[in-house]
Amino acid sequence: MVEAVLAFVMGKNGALDAECSKRVTEIALFEAAGDQVYGHMTDSSWPANLLQLGGSCVYSNGMKRWILCLLLCFGLPLFAAPLAVDLVGAYPNQLHLNWEAVPGCDYYDIYVDGKPVQRVRQTSVVLGSNEKPLESHRQYEVIVAARKTGNIDIAAAKQSYSTTGWEGRYRWLNLTDKDNKGKCKELDLLVTYTEPYYTIQGMFDRPYTLFPLLSDDRLNEPIPFEGESEQQKAYRANAEVFNTTNFTPSVWSVTSMEIGMDRYTVEVKTKVGALSFKTRSVYTFVLSPKGEKELHFETKGDGMASWGLFTSPNPGENGVFVCKFIHEPRQLTQ
């Protein structure tokens, strides 16, 4: 395939000259691929080898785009020396990479799945963060291009790397004597993964699924507080831990559920006699500064729930239950 592309690009000239190579790699790697690049290009910015393929025929912008795509996919090693990039750490929301310094290089341009993401001068990069996470259990194609000023390629690497997952067991320990009358001394959560989302279970006297609490087709369905279904037992077990009042709900319903890349949210409407209120619970997956997995849980409400919910009393947690990862699912014991 590479030979065919080169033969097509070279046409009657017989070889790709240095300017052609420089221009192709500059455009395809340094700039973002797409209309952002091609929209401001003119024929005068293209080497003759690309403008007059096979003689006097001048090709359209669409043909130029097609050629650049092929060169980007197949021609990277032709225009730059190979660069060895090592995966230092793979996490659910981040990839940590490093490489040896390239003599004469002024900076390194980083691309993820064909999009430019960073320009760095050091020989390492962290892709993803808690604020802008990568997707867990996903493969990413990464290009690292070592360049001189003027976007002259010296070395480059293209490699695929995969993130890991958030599954495992997490635990929060109460470090104070404020424990909702002994009902919240610790939280124990089990996270499992079945594509495309995670399931979160609370480890009470037995495991109960807290997210998703109900299937989507049961949203807004009124469910009696008392009952023997798995969902009713799960709701009661969870409510027992966080309810600081003496009121007993009569009916509840799940009004919304949201599944994000690293954040799961459920909103529940609860009735107590003639009163009703809503609570919003959020589970957020976070990587600590030490690279340790954490699951942050917080719940807030309106009306009665605004003052009747137990929140984390631990110093520095601002009411959020910071559950620390303790081990992988395969090691779980009840």
FENNOR-V427165 format. One record per backbone hydrogen bond with DSSP energy under -0.5 kcal/mol. CO is the residue of the C=O (numbers start at 1). NH is the residue of the N-H. If there is no record, write none. Layout:
CO	NH
CO	NH
This chain:
1	5
2	6
3	7
4	8
5	9
6	10
7	11
10	13
11	14
15	17
17	21
18	22
19	23
20	24
21	25
22	26
23	27
24	28
25	29
25	30
26	30
26	31
34	37
34	38
35	39
37	40
38	41
42	45
43	46
47	50
47	51
48	52
51	53
51	59
52	55
54	56
56	58
57	53
57	59
60	64
61	65
62	66
63	67
64	68
65	69
66	70
67	71
68	72
69	73
70	74
71	75
75	78
75	79
76	79
76	80
81	156
83	85
84	100
86	88
86	98
89	96
91	164
93	134
94	91
95	97
95	127
96	88
96	89
97	125
98	86
101	103
102	105
107	147
108	120
109	145
110	117
110	118
111	143
112	115
114	33
115	112
118	110
120	108
123	99
125	97
125	127
126	128
127	95
132	129
135	138
138	163
140	142
140	161
141	113
142	159
143	111
143	145
144	146
144	157
145	109
146	154
146	155
147	106
147	107
148	151
148	152
151	153
152	148
154	81
155	146
156	83
157	144
159	142
161	140
164	137
168	191
169	326
169	327
170	189
171	324
172	187
173	175
177	179
179	183
179	184
180	183
185	174
187	172
188	203
189	170
190	192
190	201
191	168
192	199
194	197
197	194
199	192
199	201
200	210
200	211
201	190
202	204
202	208
206	204
208	202
208	210
210	213
211	200
215	218
216	219
218	221
220	222
223	252
229	233
230	234
231	235
232	236
233	237
234	238
235	239
236	240
237	241
238	241
238	242
239	243
242	244
242	310
247	249
250	225
251	271
252	223
253	255
253	269
254	220
256	267
258	260
258	265
262	285
263	260
264	283
265	258
266	281
267	255
267	256
268	279
269	253
270	277
271	250
271	251
272	275
275	272
277	270
278	302
279	268
279	281
280	300
281	266
282	284
282	298
283	264
284	296
286	288
286	294
288	291
292	288
293	325
294	286
295	297
295	323
296	284
297	321
298	282
300	280
302	305
303	306
304	307
304	308
305	309
308	244
312	319
314	317
317	320
319	312
320	322
321	297
321	323
322	324
323	295
324	171
327	169
328	331
329	332
